[in-house]
Amino acid sequence: MMFTAWTLGMVVMFGGFGFQSQVLGSPRVSTGPYNHPVEYKGALFYLDLQTFRIWSLFEAAVFPTWALAASLMFAYAQIEDRLKVRRRQSELNAVFDNFEREQARHS
């Protein structure tokens, strides 16, 4: 589960870097096919239709994806902690059972 969350985060992060560089390389003036405005880093850039569609999807998916990744990491940590407690409890029970057997054998 942790690997899934990490992978999801990396995909979004590297996808974001790719789109950001593409946006930064776009013209700041509407020309030809570049007529879809996007505000990024305090400046207005114009994208072509295909890039604009991808950017819109990416922009809408970033926060939910990060929220999902954070939730998966939190859930993984909780499950891991619970398993550690169960494992410790099991070990303590085994020690206690051995102690009782030894006491029964010596009486």
N, C-alpha and C positions, 0 to 999 in steps of 0.2 A: 504494500500500500504506500509506503514511504517512497519507493522507487517511482510509482505511478505519479504521485504528487510532484516529485522532483522533475520527472520527465515533462510533465505538463507545464510546469513553470519554465523550464528551459525552452520548450517549443514556443511559448508565448513571448519569452524574452528575446530570443533570436529572431523570431518573426517580427517583433516590434522594432528591433534594430534595423532589419532589412527595410521595413516600410518607412521608418524615420529617415534613413539615408535616401530613399527614393523621393520622399516628400521634400527633403532639403535640396535635392537636385532638380526639383520642378521649378518652372518659371513663376515669378511673382506678379506677372501681368498676364491676363487672359489672352491667349493666342491660340488660334487654330483649335485643335482638339482639347487643349488645356483650358476648360472653361468651368470647372467645378471647384469652387473655393474651399480651402481648408485652413483654419487658423492653427498654427503650430509654433510654439516657442515665441509667441508674441508677434509673429509675422503672418501674412496672408500668402498662401501658396495656391497655385491652380493645378489641378490634377486632370488627367484624362478620365473618361468614363469608367474604364475597367479598374484602374488604380483607385478611383474614388469609391467604387463599390466595395473593393477589398478593404480599403481604409475604413469605410463605415462599419463593415462587419467586425474588423479587428478592434476598432475603437469601442464598439458595443460589447465585445467579448472579453476585453482585458480585465475589468474589475470582477465579473463573475468567475472567470478562470482563476484569478488569484485568490478569490474568496474560497473557491472549491479546493484549491491546493492547500490553503491554510487550514481548512476544515479537515481535509484528509490527514495532514500532518498532526493536527491536534488529536484526531481520533486514533491515529497510530500510536501516539505517545500515551494516550489513556489505556489502550489495549495492552501495550507493552508494560506499563506500570502494574496493571491488574494481573498480568501473567507472572510478573516477578513476585508479587505478593502471594499468589497461589503456589508458586514454586517454593518460596520460603516456608509457607505453611506446610506444604507437603514434606519438606525436609525436616521441619520441626516435629511433625507427626511421626515420621520414621524414627527419629532419635528417641522420642517419647515411647514409642512402641517397643523399640529395642531395650530401653531402660526397664520397662514393665516386664518384658520377657526375662531379663537377667534377674530382676527381683523375684519373679515367680520361681525361677530355677534354683535360686539360693535359699528359698524358704522351705 
